[in-house]
Amino acid sequence: MVDDAASPVPGRPRAAVVRDFAASELFERTFREGMELVEEVAAYLDGDGRRESKLLSRATALAYASESMALTTRLMQMASWLLVQRAVREGDMTAEAACAPRYRLSPPKPREEPSHPELPIALIEHVVRTERLYERALHLDRRMYVDAEAEAPVNPVLSQMDRLAAAFRG
């Protein structure tokens, strides 16, 4: 079944789309997958990855450090985005506040092949998995925040009703 929780509906306020996504099974699956990946990568970098990196040549070790920093940065950006969505779900943040540009995901920089051909395969696999999940989160971000803004004309009555509903919720 396709979950359209992040699909904007013309005339529907962006905050409503955000609230629906935060309450959806799609969000739950994405959140769980993202947090599991963060834990898995952290365990790898602190354990097997650390041991593997000590066996690398100087040039490969430098590439490893660069790749692992980029990987960690990407994961933290995605985890932060997921935590904002969870805050909306749990009522710790309004959907309107989550619409602020500072919470948007940035498009990834164009990437070529890994920076060194002798990098450990486990690191490359984590990089690929993180990139795929980040791309999915970026797609959801654009559908909820950017596309919804462009597609949905502002209806002042609905906007006021949403604000009133949010005020009485808590």
N, C-alpha and C positions, 0 to 999 in steps of 0.2 A: 504494500500500500504506500502511495506517495504522500508524504506529509507536506502540505502547503502552508505550514504555519508561518513561514518567512516570505510568502508571496504577497506583495502589496496589492490591495484592492483599490481601484480608483475611487476617490472620494472618502476613503477610510484614513483616519489619522495614523500617522506613523507610530505614535505611542501605542495604539491598539495592536498594531502588527507586532511590535516589540513584546508587549505583554503576552500575546498569543504564542509567540515563539518561545518565550521563557517558560511557559506552562506546557509546552509540547513534549511528546515522546522524542522527537527529533533532537530537541535541545538536550534532553536527558541522556540520550545515546552519545551525542557529540561531547557533552561535558565529561561523561564517564571515560570515553575513549581518550580525550585530551589529558585528563588528570592521570590516567594510567600510563600514558606515554611519557608524561613528565617524570613520574616516579621511575619508570623503566630506564629512561635515558640517564637520570641522575644516578641510579644504581650502577649502570654500565660505566659511566664516566668516572665514578668513584671506585669502581672495582676492576673488572676485566679491562676496561679502557685504559685505566691508569697503568696497569701491568703491561698491556700491549704497547702503549706509547713509549715505555722505557726501552723497548726492544727495537725501536725505529731508528733509522739513520737521522742525522741532524736535519736534513732538508725535509724528510717525511715527518719528523716530529714537529717541525715548524708548521707544516701544512695541517697536521693533526690538531695543533693548538688553535689555528685559525678556524678550521671546520667546526671544532667543538664549541668555540665561542659563538660562532654564527648560529649553530644549532641551539645552544642554550638561549641566546637572545630571541630567536624565533619562537621557541617553546614558551618563554616567559611572556612574550607579547600575546600569544594565543591564550595562555592560561589567564592572563589579566582580562582579556576580552570575555572569556567564559565566566570568570568570576563576576564581571559586571552583569552579565545576563542572569546569573544565579541570584545576584542581589536584587534584581527586578523581580524574579520569581518569588523570592522570600519576603518581598516587601521592604527590604532594607534600602532600596533606591527606587525612585520613580522612573517609569519608562521614559518620561520626558527628559529627565536628567541623563539617562543612558544614551539619549540621542545626541548629546554634545559631541562635537568633532574630536575632542581629545580622547574619546573612547573608541574611535574607529581604528580598524586595522589598516596598516599601510601595505600597498602592493609590494611584493618581494622584488628585490633587484634582479635583473636578468642574470641567470646563472648558467655557467657552462658546466663541463664535467668537473668532478671533484678536483681539488687543487693539486693532487699528487696521485699517481697511479698505484702507489704501494700502501695507501691508507688501509687500515683494517676493514674488512668487509662488514663487520658489525656496526662500525661507525657509519659507513655508507648507507647501510640499511636503515639506521635511525634517522639519518638525514632525509632519505627518500620518504619514509613514513611521515616524518614531521612536515615535509613540504606538501605532501598530499593532504594531510589533515588541515594544514594552514590554508591551503587553497580552498578547501571546502568551507572553512570558517570565513574566509574572505568573501566567498560567493554569498554566504548567508548575510554577512555584514552589508554587502552592497545591496542585496535584495531588500533588506529591512530598512536600511538607513538612507542610502543614496538613491536607489531606484524608487523607493516609496515616496521620497521627497519630490522627485522629479515627476512621478506619475500621479500623485494624489493632490488634486487641487484642495486648497485649504477651505474647509467649510467652517465658518466662524461659530455657527450654532453647535455643531458636533464638537468642535474644539472646546467650547465653554462647558458643554455637558461632560466631556472627559475630565476637564479640570475639576468640576464639581464632584464627580464620582471619585476622583483621586483624593480630593480633600476629605470626603466623608469616609473613605476607606481607612484613613489612618494618618 
